[in-house]
Every structure is written in C-alpha cells, then in structure tokens.
Amino acid sequence: MFVVIWDFVVRPEHAPAFVLAYGPRGDWARLFRGCDGFVECELLCDAEAPEHYMTLDYWREPEDYVRGMASVATAYQELDARCAEFTSSERRVGNFVKP
C-alpha cells in the first residue's frame, strides 16, 4: 500500500466546504476514483486544534499513483485552484509505503 499524506490548516469559515471536498466521498476522492490502483481518501481532524487536518490518499502501488496523477493532471490543477481558498497553509508531508 502506498499513502500520500498532506497537512492543512483550514480557514474556519471554509471548514464545512473543506470537509466536503477532502472527505472520503468528496471532490478529491471522486477525481481519484477513476484511476486504476486508487483505494481511498481518508480525512483526519486534530482533536486539539480543529483547524488542523490531514489527508491520507491510499493507492495500491507507487506506480499506480504516478499513472493516476498523470491521467488527471489538468482536472487536479483545476480542483486544487478551486480549493485553495479553504486553507491558510498546505504541506505535503510525504509519500509512504505501508510495510
């Protein structure tokens, strides 16, 4: 299993829209669902800092992720631009392999 993890600080007034877009049935999950090897999106909210979220995007293999991202590159950029106002910061934590 291959996992891409992102860290976000969400603007409070945009939290509901952020959760809808980044949740397991949200816009990002729908975008990736059409890619071979995509498994699921998971959204976590920090219990002590409610503006802090993390997303975990699960793929079967690193190669599935690379191919998937290439196949949705234009739509990814459009969705990323549309969602940019939801956050005050966004950081890719990294790409991880589940042993």
N, CA, C and O atoms as CSV, one atom per row, in Angstrom:
chain,resi,resn,atom,element,x,y,z
A,1,MET,N,N,0.847,-1.178,0.000
A,1,MET,CA,C,0.000,0.000,0.000
A,1,MET,C,C,0.887,1.234,0.000
A,1,MET,O,O,1.897,1.285,0.702
A,2,PHE,N,N,0.505,2.222,-0.788
A,2,PHE,CA,C,1.226,3.479,-0.927
A,2,PHE,C,C,0.305,4.592,-0.437
A,2,PHE,O,O,-0.861,4.646,-0.828
A,3,VAL,N,N,0.821,5.488,0.420
A,3,VAL,CA,C,-0.012,6.524,1.026
A,3,VAL,C,C,0.649,7.895,0.829
A,3,VAL,O,O,1.826,8.080,1.137
A,4,VAL,N,N,-0.123,8.840,0.315
A,4,VAL,CA,C,0.326,10.217,0.165
A,4,VAL,C,C,-0.370,11.017,1.270
A,4,VAL,O,O,-1.597,11.014,1.370
A,5,ILE,N,N,0.429,11.705,2.103
A,5,ILE,CA,C,-0.119,12.419,3.242
A,5,ILE,C,C,0.094,13.922,3.067
A,5,ILE,O,O,1.190,14.381,2.745
A,6,TRP,N,N,-0.994,14.677,3.291
A,6,TRP,CA,C,-0.981,16.131,3.224
A,6,TRP,C,C,-1.428,16.707,4.559
A,6,TRP,O,O,-2.257,16.118,5.252
A,7,ASP,N,N,-0.877,17.853,4.911
A,7,ASP,CA,C,-1.184,18.566,6.147
A,7,ASP,C,C,-1.784,19.923,5.780
A,7,ASP,O,O,-1.231,20.637,4.944
A,8,PHE,N,N,-2.917,20.286,6.402
A,8,PHE,CA,C,-3.614,21.528,6.086
A,8,PHE,C,C,-3.966,22.306,7.346
A,8,PHE,O,O,-4.259,21.718,8.387
A,9,VAL,N,N,-3.936,23.618,7.246
A,9,VAL,CA,C,-4.563,24.487,8.233
A,9,VAL,C,C,-5.719,25.138,7.479
A,9,VAL,O,O,-5.523,25.836,6.484
A,10,VAL,N,N,-6.924,24.893,7.978
A,10,VAL,CA,C,-8.143,25.299,7.283
A,10,VAL,C,C,-8.693,26.594,7.886
A,10,VAL,O,O,-8.730,26.759,9.105
A,11,ARG,N,N,-9.111,27.496,7.022
A,11,ARG,CA,C,-9.747,28.728,7.473
A,11,ARG,C,C,-11.112,28.349,8.070
A,11,ARG,O,O,-11.901,27.670,7.414
A,12,PRO,N,N,-11.393,28.782,9.304
A,12,PRO,CA,C,-12.622,28.346,9.985
A,12,PRO,C,C,-13.898,28.541,9.167
A,12,PRO,O,O,-14.785,27.687,9.192
A,13,GLU,N,N,-13.996,29.644,8.450
A,13,GLU,CA,C,-15.209,29.903,7.667
A,13,GLU,C,C,-15.352,28.950,6.471
A,13,GLU,O,O,-16.424,28.856,5.875
A,14,HIS,N,N,-14.277,28.251,6.128
A,14,HIS,CA,C,-14.320,27.317,4.998
A,14,HIS,C,C,-14.267,25.853,5.436
A,14,HIS,O,O,-14.200,24.961,4.591
A,15,ALA,N,N,-14.296,25.598,6.729
A,15,ALA,CA,C,-14.185,24.211,7.215
A,15,ALA,C,C,-15.257,23.286,6.632
A,15,ALA,O,O,-14.918,22.184,6.202
A,16,PRO,N,N,-16.542,23.686,6.597
A,16,PRO,CA,C,-17.535,22.765,6.013
A,16,PRO,C,C,-17.253,22.432,4.546
A,16,PRO,O,O,-17.383,21.279,4.137
A,17,ALA,N,N,-16.872,23.427,3.760
A,17,ALA,CA,C,-16.563,23.181,2.347
A,17,ALA,C,C,-15.311,22.323,2.205
A,17,ALA,O,O,-15.244,21.460,1.330
A,18,PHE,N,N,-14.316,22.559,3.065
A,18,PHE,CA,C,-13.098,21.754,3.038
A,18,PHE,C,C,-13.428,20.285,3.309
A,18,PHE,O,O,-12.973,19.400,2.584
A,19,VAL,N,N,-14.206,20.031,4.335
A,19,VAL,CA,C,-14.565,18.654,4.691
A,19,VAL,C,C,-15.323,17.983,3.542
A,19,VAL,O,O,-15.087,16.811,3.247
A,20,LEU,N,N,-16.225,18.712,2.898
A,20,LEU,CA,C,-16.951,18.145,1.757
A,20,LEU,C,C,-16.011,17.812,0.608
A,20,LEU,O,O,-16.150,16.760,-0.017
A,21,ALA,N,N,-15.069,18.679,0.324
A,21,ALA,CA,C,-14.160,18.464,-0.805
A,21,ALA,C,C,-13.118,17.395,-0.533
A,21,ALA,O,O,-12.770,16.626,-1.429
A,22,TYR,N,N,-12.614,17.338,0.701
A,22,TYR,CA,C,-11.478,16.466,1.007
A,22,TYR,C,C,-11.866,15.173,1.719
A,22,TYR,O,O,-11.016,14.310,1.941
A,23,GLY,N,N,-13.120,15.034,2.073
A,23,GLY,CA,C,-13.578,13.825,2.761
A,23,GLY,C,C,-13.598,12.607,1.853
A,23,GLY,O,O,-13.326,12.720,0.658
A,24,PRO,N,N,-13.919,11.445,2.409
A,24,PRO,CA,C,-13.845,10.188,1.663
A,24,PRO,C,C,-14.798,10.081,0.467
A,24,PRO,O,O,-14.588,9.243,-0.410
A,25,ARG,N,N,-15.836,10.911,0.421
A,25,ARG,CA,C,-16.743,10.928,-0.727
A,25,ARG,C,C,-16.715,12.276,-1.440
A,25,ARG,O,O,-17.609,12.597,-2.224
A,26,GLY,N,N,-15.681,13.054,-1.159
A,26,GLY,CA,C,-15.592,14.407,-1.685
A,26,GLY,C,C,-15.022,14.491,-3.088
A,26,GLY,O,O,-14.817,13.488,-3.772
A,27,ASP,N,N,-14.775,15.733,-3.486
A,27,ASP,CA,C,-14.297,16.012,-4.841
A,27,ASP,C,C,-12.985,15.315,-5.168
A,27,ASP,O,O,-12.809,14.793,-6.269
A,28,TRP,N,N,-12.061,15.310,-4.204
A,28,TRP,CA,C,-10.761,14.672,-4.471
A,28,TRP,C,C,-10.918,13.167,-4.623
A,28,TRP,O,O,-10.312,12.571,-5.513
A,29,ALA,N,N,-11.711,12.553,-3.781
A,29,ALA,CA,C,-11.934,11.103,-3.886
A,29,ALA,C,C,-12.593,10.770,-5.221
A,29,ALA,O,O,-12.225,9.789,-5.867
A,30,ARG,N,N,-13.566,11.583,-5.639
A,30,ARG,CA,C,-14.214,11.338,-6.931
A,30,ARG,C,C,-13.227,11.473,-8.081
A,30,ARG,O,O,-13.275,10.699,-9.037
A,31,LEU,N,N,-12.332,12.450,-7.993
A,31,LEU,CA,C,-11.322,12.623,-9.036
A,31,LEU,C,C,-10.438,11.382,-9.132
A,31,LEU,O,O,-10.208,10.857,-10.222
A,32,PHE,N,N,-9.948,10.921,-7.995
A,32,PHE,CA,C,-9.026,9.782,-7.988
A,32,PHE,C,C,-9.722,8.452,-8.257
A,32,PHE,O,O,-9.083,7.516,-8.737
A,33,ARG,N,N,-11.021,8.345,-7.958
A,33,ARG,CA,C,-11.740,7.087,-8.098
A,33,ARG,C,C,-11.676,6.543,-9.526
A,33,ARG,O,O,-11.781,5.334,-9.733
A,34,GLY,N,N,-11.507,7.408,-10.488
A,34,GLY,CA,C,-11.405,6.964,-11.871
A,34,GLY,C,C,-10.040,6.421,-12.241
A,34,GLY,O,O,-9.842,5.979,-13.373
A,35,CYS,N,N,-9.100,6.444,-11.322
A,35,CYS,CA,C,-7.724,5.996,-11.594
A,35,CYS,C,C,-7.532,4.551,-11.150
A,35,CYS,O,O,-7.954,4.160,-10.062
A,36,ASP,N,N,-6.893,3.771,-12.001
A,36,ASP,CA,C,-6.544,2.398,-11.617
A,36,ASP,C,C,-5.598,2.435,-10.432
A,36,ASP,O,O,-4.639,3.207,-10.416
A,37,GLY,N,N,-5.867,1.605,-9.448
A,37,GLY,CA,C,-4.976,1.492,-8.300
A,37,GLY,C,C,-5.312,2.412,-7.148
A,37,GLY,O,O,-4.701,2.315,-6.084
A,38,PHE,N,N,-6.278,3.311,-7.339
A,38,PHE,CA,C,-6.691,4.162,-6.226
A,38,PHE,C,C,-7.536,3.340,-5.263
A,38,PHE,O,O,-8.387,2.557,-5.685
A,39,VAL,N,N,-7.295,3.523,-3.956
A,39,VAL,CA,C,-8.023,2.770,-2.941
A,39,VAL,C,C,-9.030,3.656,-2.217
A,39,VAL,O,O,-10.232,3.393,-2.269
A,40,GLU,N,N,-8.555,4.703,-1.541
A,40,GLU,CA,C,-9.462,5.583,-0.811
A,40,GLU,C,C,-8.745,6.839,-0.329
A,40,GLU,O,O,-7.516,6.901,-0.295
A,41,CYS,N,N,-9.547,7.842,0.045
A,41,CYS,CA,C,-9.070,9.049,0.710
A,41,CYS,C,C,-9.574,9.004,2.145
A,41,CYS,O,O,-10.712,8.613,2.406
A,42,GLU,N,N,-8.725,9.403,3.058
A,42,GLU,CA,C,-9.103,9.480,4.464
A,42,GLU,C,C,-8.822,10.908,4.932
A,42,GLU,O,O,-7.807,11.499,4.563
A,43,LEU,N,N,-9.720,11.458,5.743
A,43,LEU,CA,C,-9.572,12.811,6.271
A,43,LEU,C,C,-9.551,12.740,7.787
A,43,LEU,O,O,-10.424,12.131,8.405
A,44,LEU,N,N,-8.533,13.375,8.384
A,44,LEU,CA,C,-8.395,13.407,9.839
A,44,LEU,C,C,-8.403,14.860,10.310
A,44,LEU,O,O,-7.848,15.738,9.650
A,45,CYS,N,N,-9.041,15.104,11.463
A,45,CYS,CA,C,-9.063,16.423,12.078
A,45,CYS,C,C,-8.414,16.314,13.448
A,45,CYS,O,O,-8.728,15.403,14.214
A,46,ASP,N,N,-7.521,17.227,13.759
A,46,ASP,CA,C,-6.824,17.233,15.041
A,46,ASP,C,C,-7.824,17.514,16.164
A,46,ASP,O,O,-8.531,18.521,16.127
A,47,ALA,N,N,-7.883,16.644,17.143
A,47,ALA,CA,C,-8.824,16.783,18.257
A,47,ALA,C,C,-8.524,17.998,19.120
A,47,ALA,O,O,-9.418,18.509,19.796
A,48,GLU,N,N,-7.288,18.467,19.110
A,48,GLU,CA,C,-6.904,19.607,19.949
A,48,GLU,C,C,-6.761,20.910,19.174
A,48,GLU,O,O,-6.661,21.981,19.773
A,49,ALA,N,N,-6.752,20.828,17.872
A,49,ALA,CA,C,-6.634,22.021,17.017
A,49,ALA,C,C,-7.566,21.818,15.826
A,49,ALA,O,O,-7.129,21.340,14.779
A,50,PRO,N,N,-8.846,22.174,15.971
A,50,PRO,CA,C,-9.842,21.835,14.953
A,50,PRO,C,C,-9.613,22.438,13.569
A,50,PRO,O,O,-10.274,22.044,12.609
A,51,GLU,N,N,-8.692,23.382,13.457
A,51,GLU,CA,C,-8.382,23.935,12.128
A,51,GLU,C,C,-7.312,23.112,11.404
A,51,GLU,O,O,-7.004,23.378,10.242
A,52,HIS,N,N,-6.754,22.130,12.078
A,52,HIS,CA,C,-5.668,21.323,11.530
A,52,HIS,C,C,-6.207,19.978,11.025
A,52,HIS,O,O,-6.820,19.219,11.776
A,53,TYR,N,N,-5.968,19.704,9.751
A,53,TYR,CA,C,-6.440,18.467,9.114
A,53,TYR,C,C,-5.282,17.772,8.419
A,53,TYR,O,O,-4.274,18.392,8.078
A,54,MET,N,N,-5.447,16.479,8.216
A,54,MET,CA,C,-4.523,15.709,7.393
A,54,MET,C,C,-5.350,14.836,6.454
A,54,MET,O,O,-6.405,14.318,6.822
A,55,THR,N,N,-4.842,14.688,5.239
A,55,THR,CA,C,-5.465,13.750,4.313
A,55,THR,C,C,-4.482,12.626,4.042
A,55,THR,O,O,-3.268,12.828,3.996
A,56,LEU,N,N,-5.033,11.448,3.866
A,56,LEU,CA,C,-4.252,10.271,3.503
A,56,LEU,C,C,-4.896,9.683,2.260
A,56,LEU,O,O,-6.049,9.252,2.296
A,57,ASP,N,N,-4.157,9.665,1.168
A,57,ASP,CA,C,-4.641,9.125,-0.100
A,57,ASP,C,C,-3.953,7.788,-0.326
A,57,ASP,O,O,-2.731,7.719,-0.457
A,58,TYR,N,N,-4.748,6.731,-0.370
A,58,TYR,CA,C,-4.222,5.374,-0.466
A,58,TYR,C,C,-4.273,4.872,-1.910
A,58,TYR,O,O,-5.283,4.998,-2.602
A,59,TRP,N,N,-3.160,4.307,-2.329
A,59,TRP,CA,C,-3.024,3.707,-3.659
A,59,TRP,C,C,-2.416,2.315,-3.470
A,59,TRP,O,O,-1.709,2.073,-2.491
A,60,ARG,N,N,-2.688,1.409,-4.396
A,60,ARG,CA,C,-2.122,0.051,-4.269
A,60,ARG,C,C,-0.603,0.074,-4.347
A,60,ARG,O,O,0.076,-0.555,-3.535
A,61,GLU,N,N,-0.076,0.794,-5.319
A,61,GLU,CA,C,1.376,0.815,-5.571
A,61,GLU,C,C,1.815,2.228,-5.947
A,61,GLU,O,O,1.009,3.015,-6.443
A,62,PRO,N,N,3.086,2.556,-5.714
A,62,PRO,CA,C,3.577,3.882,-6.140
A,62,PRO,C,C,3.353,4.150,-7.631
A,62,PRO,O,O,3.054,5.276,-8.030
A,63,GLU,N,N,3.498,3.117,-8.434
A,63,GLU,CA,C,3.316,3.269,-9.882
A,63,GLU,C,C,1.875,3.633,-10.229
A,63,GLU,O,O,1.633,4.386,-11.173
A,64,ASP,N,N,0.907,3.094,-9.461
A,64,ASP,CA,C,-0.495,3.450,-9.681
A,64,ASP,C,C,-0.702,4.934,-9.430
A,64,ASP,O,O,-1.415,5.606,-10.175
A,65,TYR,N,N,-0.076,5.437,-8.380
A,65,TYR,CA,C,-0.179,6.862,-8.047
A,65,TYR,C,C,0.402,7.719,-9.178
A,65,TYR,O,O,-0.226,8.691,-9.598
A,66,VAL,N,N,1.569,7.376,-9.662
A,66,VAL,CA,C,2.217,8.155,-10.729
A,66,VAL,C,C,1.337,8.157,-11.981
A,66,VAL,O,O,1.104,9.211,-12.574
A,67,ARG,N,N,0.857,7.000,-12.377
A,67,ARG,CA,C,-0.005,6.920,-13.566
A,67,ARG,C,C,-1.323,7.667,-13.343
A,67,ARG,O,O,-1.801,8.380,-14.225
A,68,GLY,N,N,-1.895,7.494,-12.162
A,68,GLY,CA,C,-3.158,8.154,-11.853
A,68,GLY,C,C,-3.036,9.662,-11.890
A,68,GLY,O,O,-3.878,10.348,-12.469
A,69,MET,N,N,-1.989,10.174,-11.274
A,69,MET,CA,C,-1.783,11.621,-11.250
A,69,MET,C,C,-1.581,12.165,-12.666
A,69,MET,O,O,-2.079,13.242,-12.994
A,70,ALA,N,N,-0.866,11.437,-13.488
A,70,ALA,CA,C,-0.661,11.877,-14.875
A,70,ALA,C,C,-1.983,11.910,-15.638
A,70,ALA,O,O,-2.207,12.792,-16.467
A,71,SER,N,N,-2.848,10.953,-15.356
A,71,SER,CA,C,-4.105,10.862,-16.102
A,71,SER,C,C,-5.117,11.945,-15.709
A,71,SER,O,O,-6.027,12.245,-16.482
A,72,VAL,N,N,-4.969,12.529,-14.524
A,72,VAL,CA,C,-5.918,13.554,-14.067
A,72,VAL,C,C,-5.247,14.911,-13.845
A,72,VAL,O,O,-5.788,15.756,-13.132
A,73,ALA,N,N,-4.098,15.124,-14.438
A,73,ALA,CA,C,-3.288,16.315,-14.160
A,73,ALA,C,C,-4.049,17.619,-14.348
A,73,ALA,O,O,-3.982,18.492,-13.483
A,74,THR,N,N,-4.761,17.774,-15.440
A,74,THR,CA,C,-5.474,19.025,-15.693
A,74,THR,C,C,-6.614,19.216,-14.692
A,74,THR,O,O,-6.762,20.296,-14.118
A,75,ALA,N,N,-7.408,18.184,-14.484
A,75,ALA,CA,C,-8.513,18.263,-13.524
A,75,ALA,C,C,-7.987,18.487,-12.113
A,75,ALA,O,O,-8.623,19.182,-11.321
A,76,TYR,N,N,-6.840,17.908,-11.788
A,76,TYR,CA,C,-6.218,18.098,-10.477
A,76,TYR,C,C,-5.877,19.574,-10.264
A,76,TYR,O,O,-6.182,20.137,-9.213
A,77,GLN,N,N,-5.255,20.191,-11.245
A,77,GLN,CA,C,-4.881,21.606,-11.135
A,77,GLN,C,C,-6.110,22.498,-10.966
A,77,GLN,O,O,-6.090,23.449,-10.184
A,78,GLU,N,N,-7.174,22.191,-11.699
A,78,GLU,CA,C,-8.405,22.974,-11.605
A,78,GLU,C,C,-9.036,22.841,-10.223
A,78,GLU,O,O,-9.457,23.835,-9.632
A,79,LEU,N,N,-9.102,21.608,-9.705
A,79,LEU,CA,C,-9.684,21.376,-8.383
A,79,LEU,C,C,-8.819,22.000,-7.299
A,79,LEU,O,O,-9.343,22.579,-6.348
A,80,ASP,N,N,-7.513,21.889,-7.430
A,80,ASP,CA,C,-6.600,22.479,-6.462
A,80,ASP,C,C,-6.787,23.998,-6.404
A,80,ASP,O,O,-6.792,24.581,-5.320
A,81,ALA,N,N,-6.940,24.629,-7.551
A,81,ALA,CA,C,-7.150,26.083,-7.589
A,81,ALA,C,C,-8.487,26.452,-6.949
A,81,ALA,O,O,-8.581,27.456,-6.243
A,82,ARG,N,N,-9.514,25.649,-7.191
A,82,ARG,CA,C,-10.831,25.923,-6.625
A,82,ARG,C,C,-10.836,25.781,-5.109
A,82,ARG,O,O,-11.565,26.497,-4.421
A,83,CYS,N,N,-10.029,24.862,-4.582
A,83,CYS,CA,C,-9.994,24.593,-3.142
A,83,CYS,C,C,-8.971,25.448,-2.388
A,83,CYS,O,O,-8.922,25.398,-1.159
A,84,ALA,N,N,-8.173,26.213,-3.083
A,84,ALA,CA,C,-7.090,26.978,-2.452
A,84,ALA,C,C,-7.585,27.941,-1.382
A,84,ALA,O,O,-6.895,28.156,-0.386
A,85,GLU,N,N,-8.760,28.521,-1.567
A,85,GLU,CA,C,-9.268,29.488,-0.598
A,85,GLU,C,C,-9.655,28.851,0.738
A,85,GLU,O,O,-9.823,29.564,1.727
A,86,PHE,N,N,-9.799,27.539,0.787
A,86,PHE,CA,C,-10.215,26.863,2.011
A,86,PHE,C,C,-9.130,26.871,3.089
A,86,PHE,O,O,-9.437,26.744,4.275
A,87,THR,N,N,-7.872,27.018,2.689
A,87,THR,CA,C,-6.771,26.815,3.628
A,87,THR,C,C,-5.862,28.033,3.749
A,87,THR,O,O,-5.755,28.849,2.833
A,88,SER,N,N,-5.214,28.132,4.904
A,88,SER,CA,C,-4.186,29.158,5.075
A,88,SER,C,C,-2.796,28.559,4.881
A,88,SER,O,O,-1.828,29.284,4.652
A,89,SER,N,N,-2.704,27.229,4.976
A,89,SER,CA,C,-1.448,26.560,4.633
A,89,SER,C,C,-1.726,25.131,4.206
A,89,SER,O,O,-2.709,24.513,4.614
A,90,GLU,N,N,-0.834,24.631,3.376
A,90,GLU,CA,C,-0.939,23.281,2.827
A,90,GLU,C,C,0.481,22.775,2.652
A,90,GLU,O,O,1.338,23.469,2.105
A,91,ARG,N,N,0.720,21.555,3.124
A,91,ARG,CA,C,2.075,20.998,3.033
A,91,ARG,C,C,1.990,19.501,2.779
A,91,ARG,O,O,1.283,18.774,3.476
A,92,ARG,N,N,2.718,19.064,1.777
A,92,ARG,CA,C,2.816,17.619,1.535
A,92,ARG,C,C,3.761,17.057,2.578
A,92,ARG,O,O,4.926,17.452,2.638
A,93,VAL,N,N,3.275,16.142,3.398
A,93,VAL,CA,C,4.087,15.509,4.439
A,93,VAL,C,C,5.036,14.512,3.778
A,93,VAL,O,O,6.220,14.456,4.111
A,94,GLY,N,N,4.513,13.734,2.848
A,94,GLY,CA,C,5.361,12.789,2.136
A,94,GLY,C,C,4.581,11.640,1.547
A,94,GLY,O,O,3.359,11.550,1.666
A,95,ASN,N,N,5.329,10.766,0.909
A,95,ASN,CA,C,4.799,9.546,0.298
A,95,ASN,C,C,5.330,8.369,1.114
A,95,ASN,O,O,6.535,8.243,1.333
A,96,PHE,N,N,4.426,7.523,1.554
A,96,PHE,CA,C,4.805,6.441,2.463
A,96,PHE,C,C,4.350,5.092,1.928
A,96,PHE,O,O,3.347,4.984,1.223
A,97,VAL,N,N,5.110,4.078,2.280
A,97,VAL,CA,C,4.752,2.701,1.933
A,97,VAL,C,C,4.401,1.995,3.223
A,97,VAL,O,O,5.153,2.043,4.197
A,98,LYS,N,N,3.248,1.334,3.224
A,98,LYS,CA,C,2.866,0.542,4.387
A,98,LYS,C,C,3.616,-0.783,4.315
A,98,LYS,O,O,3.452,-1.527,3.348
A,99,PRO,N,N,4.442,-1.096,5.324
A,99,PRO,CA,C,5.194,-2.353,5.268
A,99,PRO,C,C,4.294,-3.570,5.460
A,99,PRO,O,O,4.776,-4.702,5.440
